[in-house]
Amino acid sequence: MPRKLNPTLKFVTEGLKIKGYSLFDLIHGLFYSKFTYQYIGIGTGNHPLSKTFQSIFAFFYAILNPNQTKRVKLSFSNNSIQFADTYHGKVVPISAAKQLVSVNKEIRIENLEHVIPYQKARDLILLEPTHIGVIDCPCRVSRKNPCLPMDVCIIVGEPFVGMILEYHPKRARKISQNEALQILEDEEARGHVHHAFFKDAMLERFYAICNCCSCCCGAMHAHQNGTPMLASSGYLAVVDEELCIGCAECMDMCQFDAISNPGNIASINFIACMGCGVCTSHCKQDAISLIPNPSKGMPLELDSLMRTIDNTY
């Protein structure tokens, strides 16, 4: 029986299999995994050495990527499409998020350009998908008065789960699929948004579901400041005006400020709406629903993607 690799060696081994995965990507991924809280603190500007480390990061990036003409900063506020291409989230309604933590077989779906509208990190590869972990949210940890609870970032599959348990034993723990489902439901009840995160340095693929609030989340702050780090779910919220009673609870819950209440009827801002579905789950009148909207992109619905693959062969 072959000896199982430890998570770090497994990460390196997986990285070496990826065409175009550079030495910088490998070092970057290991650094990000080992020093997650410092990395996110620097990226959000909440670390005292943020500017210094951003300059160091850019320096080494230039050395290890001599053919790259544009500089990249380790900063969520860097208004750069190039930066967003390397690290980004896909908004997913709770139904889609639940699918990602309920997988019981290994999955490999590559080059999801019709779903993930970025140049890099758009593969959905789940190895040992029943291995799930939860880690204290690095964005919340970096804030002075964060939303609670902290342990809401769900890591899916290997080698990622093994790495957070090895590197962050006091902040991470292994959980069951049912526990992951409960975290998603609890965060939905708090009005928080589910994002499937992809990163070039994390083997160029999906690795986590973050449950985000606009007050703490670095990616949401970047989105608000013009860095396109978040892609729409592919859905749009629509209001049934006959059912809406103008209570404005949906407006209070919307993390993207996409709902107004003129004339005591909820109104959706088409451009701002990311199709997260939080408003639908908090409308007691069932006056809001999500509908597919191709102009917003294609949904990351694992069940649908798997059916497409099955029908192809």
N, C-alpha and C positions, 0 to 999 in steps of 0.2 A: 504493500500500500504506500503510495507516494506521500512524502512528508508535506504537510500543509505549510504554505508560506505565511510568515507573519504579515500583517496588513501593509506595512511599509514596502516590503519586498514585493508583495502582490501588486501594489500600486505601481512600482517601478516596472515590473514585468508587463503589466497591462499597458503602461505608457510606451514601452518599447515596441509594442505591436502596432501602434497607431502611426500611419504614414503622415509625415510632416509635424509630428509632435516633437518639439525641439528640446534641447537641453534646458533652455530658459523655462519652457513650459513645465518640465519635470521639477526643476528647482522651485519654481513659482508655486506649483501644486503642493509640494511638500511643505514649503514655508507657510502657505495659506492654511494647510491642515494643522500644522504644529502650533502656529501662532495666530490662530483664528481671531482671538479677541483683540490682540494688538493690531492686526491687519484691518479689521473692521473699524476699530477706534481711530486708526489713522485715516481710513477711507472716508469716515463721516466727519473728520476734522475734530474729533473729541479726544484726541491723544495729544499730550503736550509736545510731542516730537513729530507731529503730523507733517509739517513742511519739510523737516530734515529728511524723514524717511521717504517722502514722495520724491525728493530730489535724488536720493540714493537709488530708489527703484527705477527711476527714469534713466539714470546713468548706466546701471547694469543691463537694463533692457536694450539700450543702444549698443552696448558692447556685444551682447549675445545675439542680437538681431541686426547685424550691420546693413542688411538690405532694406530695412524698414526706414522709410523717410520721415514718417510722422512720429512724434514723441507721444508716449502714453503716460499718463499720471495715475498713480494709485489714489484716485479720488472719485467719490461718487458725484461730486459737483463739477467734474470736468465735462464741459459741454462738447462731447465728442462722440460721433456715431461709431468711430473705431473702438472706443472704450466700451460702449454698449454691446458691440459685437462679441466682445470677449467674456462678458459677464452680464447675464440678463435673466429676467423672470417672465414666465408666461402666466397670466391670470387664469385661474381655473375655478369654476364653481365647485361647491362642495361635492357634488356627485362625481365629478372628474377626479378630484383629489382623493376621494375614497377608492376609486379604481386603482390609483397608483400605489396604495398601501395594501391592496388586497390580492396582489399577484402571487400565484403559487407555482409558477414555472419561469425559467429564464427567458428573457425577451431581448431581441436585438432588432431595433427599427432605426435605420440610419438615414441621414440626410432628409430630415423632415422640413425641407424648405417651405412647403405649403402650409405648415403649422407654426414653425419657429422662424420668424422673418429676420434672421440674422445670418451673417456670413460664417460665423464660427459657432461651435458648441450647440449643435442641434440634433444630436443623437439621443435616442431613448434606449439605453442598454441596461437591463436589470440582471445582474449576476447575484445569485442567492437572494432573491427579492424578499423572502420571508425574514431575512435579517434586517431588522428595523431598529433604529435608535432615536433617542430624543436628546437634544442638547440645549442648554440655556441660550436664548436668542442673543447673539453677539451685539445686535443693534440696541436691544433693550439694556444689556449690560453696560453699554457705553454711555447711556443717558443718565442724567442726574436724578430725574424723577420718572422712571420708566413705568410703562404699563405692566401689570402682573397678570398671570404668573410668568416666570422667566422661561420655564422649560416647555417651549412650544415649537421649536424648529425640529422637524422630522427628517431624519437621514434614512435613505432607502438603499439597500443592497450593499454588496462588497465591491471594492475594499473599503468603502467609505465608512460604514458602521464600525468596522474593526479599528479604523484609524481614530475616530472620535473617542472610542472607549480607551484606546491606548494613550492618546495624547491628552485627553481631558477627563480623566476618571472622576473628578469631583464635580464636573458640570454635565456629564453625559451618562446615559444608562441605556441598556438594551430594553426594548419593549416588544409586546406582542402586536399582531395586526389589530386585534380588538382594542388595545390601548391606544394605538395610533388613530383609529376611527373615533375614539372618544375625545382625543385631543382636538381633532378636526371639528367635531360637533360642539365642543365647549368654546372653541375660538369663534366659530360661526355665531354662536349665541351672544358672544361679546361684540359682534359686529366687525370682526377682523377678516381680512382678505387672504385667500390662499394663493400662493405663488409657487409654481414649479420652477426651481432655479437650475440654470445651466451655466457652466463655466469652462472656458477653454483649458485652464490649468487643471481642472478636475476631470481629466481624461476626455475633454471635449464633449461632455454629455450631462444629462440630468443626474442630479445627486441629492436634491433636497426639496422638501415642501416647507416653505416658511409661511407662518401665519402672521400677517402684518397689519400694523396700525400706522396711520399717516403721521402720528406724533413721534414715533420711534424709528420707523424703518428707513434706512439709508437709501434703499432703492426707490422708495416712494418719494423721498425728498428730492432725489435726482430727477425723477419723473416730473415733479412739480417745477423744477428749475430748468427743464428743457433738455435733459439728457435722456434719450429714449431707451431706458433700461428695462421697461416693462411693455410687454405686448398684450393686447386685448385678448380676452378669452375667445373671441369670435362670436360672442352674443351681444345683444343690446336689450336693455330693460325697456319695457313698454308699459304704459299705464292704461288701465280700463277706467275711463273717467266716470262711468256710471257706478262703479264700485268704490272709487276713491272718496273718502270722507274728509280729506284735507287735514289729517292729524299731524302730519309732518314728521312722523317717527322715521320714515325712510330717509328723509332729508338729514335728520340728525345722525343716522347710522352711516350714511354714505362716506366712505373714506376718500373718494375722489372729487367731492364737492360737485357732483354731477346732477343733483336734484334741487330744484327750487319749488316754491309753493305759491305761485301767483293765483289769486282768486280762490284760494283754499283747494286747489287741485294740484297734485304732484305733477311736475313737468321735468322730463329727462333731457339733459344736455347731450345731444348725440355725440359730439366730439369728445367730451370729457368722460362719458360712460365707458368703463372698461369691461362691463359684462360680468362682474364678479358674483352677482346674485344675492349679495347680502340684503339688499332692499326687499327682495322677494320673500326671503325667509323671515323678515321682520314685519311684514305687512299683515296685520290681523284681518284685513278685509279681503285678502287674496286679490288685491287690485293691480299688482305688478307681476309681470312674468318676463322670462327671458326668451328671446327668439333669435335664431341664427341670423347673422348679418354678414354676408360674404365680404363686404367692404371693410369689415373689422378683422378679417383673417379667418382661418379655420380653427375650430376647437381642438384642444388636446384631449380627446376622448379616447382612452386606451381601448375600450371595448370595440369602438367603431374602427380604430386603426387595425386591430387584430382581425376583425371580420374582413377588412379590405385585403389584408395579406393572405388570409385563408382562401379568399375567392380568386386570388391571383394565381395560385398554384393548383 
